[in-house]
Amino acid sequence: MSFDVKGKIALVTGANRGIGKSITEALLGAGATKVYAAVRRPESAADLVEKYGDKVVPVACDVSNTQSVNAAADTAADVQLVVNNAGILRVKGAIESDAIETLQEEIDTNVYGLMRVAQAFAPVIKKNGGGALVQLNSLASLRSFAQFSTYCASKAASYSITQSLREALEPFNVKILSVHPGPIKTDMGDQVGFGDAADSPEKVAQGIIDALAAGEFHLFPDSMAKDVGAAYASFAENVVESEMSVA
Ligand SMILES: NC(=O)c1ccc[n+]([C@@H]2O[C@H](COP(=O)([O-])OP(=O)(O)OC[C@H]3O[C@@H](n4cnc5c(N)ncnc54)[C@H](OP(=O)(O)O)[C@@H]3O)[C@@H](O)[C@H]2O)c1
């Protein structure tokens, strides 16, 4: 099931900076007619509006707040592609103090945020004749790192939910794409100290457009991610993406 972004109307959560901003610009570059920049503070998307005019429409959307996400879905009622990019990372190991509270906070944004977005926007996409939902997961969805293990746990959970969305929504013509970047040069990447090894957010953005066109479920966009993706390929194909019934 492939999806061409040309001529489509999209919404990107966390569009104001980092990977989300690159995705917004790449979608417009690939011919999307309008992108809703779904951000906590609409004024934070002002530079995108200045650059792209009415092709970028800021809409208030805090993915940790159900009412806010539902209101954004009411506003963006013509959307066909939703990219749930918004996420947080706290540098916290599982045995440090406050690790449980930190994981709860990360789950609220990274996991319940995805569920809020899917619950609010799947009916909209279906009503508009089908489309796609893209979720920014991570290499950390597949492999934990002790330095920020609570984040890794939240990204493992969001990957699990993404798999279930594929099963639940693709029969209704809603394509699901699970994106697994490695270290990317953004504020989040700087916070973890990724340094020069980090790849560019533009590579993730272009990878999403290409993977949607190719109809893929998993995307490993950057150089480190591609290595992991190659090692994971057999499990992905034979287990995650296989037809498997338990009932
Ligand atoms: N950078 C990496 O190395 C890397 C690797 C793998 C996966 N990822 C994932 O890629 C996504 C984007 O990461 P990034 O590196 O671009 O991060 P970033 O530079 O920290 O930007 C995070 C974005 O998410 C938004 N956001 C956070 N909480 C939100 C909420 N409750 N509601 C709405 N928006 C919210 C932020 O908005 P504000 O400006 O309002 O804070 C910001 O736009 C995340 O899901 C991240 O987990 C990143």
The ligand as an ORCA input file, in Angstrom:
! r2SCAN-3c Opt
* xyz 0 1
  N      17.018     13.355     17.502
  C      17.205     12.037     17.492
  O      18.344     11.560     17.559
  C      16.022     11.090     17.378
  C      16.292      9.745     17.113
  C      15.243      8.841     17.017
  C      13.949      9.276     17.159
  N      13.696     10.592     17.427
  C      12.292     11.000     17.591
  O      11.968     11.952     16.584
  C      10.977     12.866     17.096
  C      11.477     14.292     16.938
  O      12.701     14.414     17.656
  P      13.649     15.696     17.560
  O      15.026     15.203     17.644
  O      13.233     16.566     16.447
  O      13.274     16.378     18.973
  P      13.361     17.899     19.462
  O      14.378     18.626     18.671
  O      13.495     17.838     20.944
  O      11.889     18.452     19.096
  C      10.793     17.858     19.735
  C       9.512     18.414     19.138
  O       8.413     17.772     19.783
  C       7.561     18.785     20.304
  N       6.824     18.335     21.478
  C       7.318     17.817     22.625
  N       6.315     17.545     23.480
  C       5.163     17.896     22.839
  C       3.795     17.859     23.185
  N       3.369     17.422     24.393
  N       2.870     18.276     22.283
  C       3.274     18.731     21.078
  N       4.563     18.825     20.690
  C       5.492     18.412     21.577
  C       8.467     19.959     20.609
  O       7.707     21.149     20.736
  P       8.197     22.397     21.675
  O       9.090     23.243     20.831
  O       6.902     23.050     22.052
  O       8.932     21.801     22.855
  C       9.358     19.918     19.367
  O       8.696     20.488     18.268
  C      10.722     12.457     18.540
  O       9.587     11.636     18.610
  C      11.982     11.669     18.903
  O      11.741     10.759     19.946
  C      14.702     11.502     17.524
*
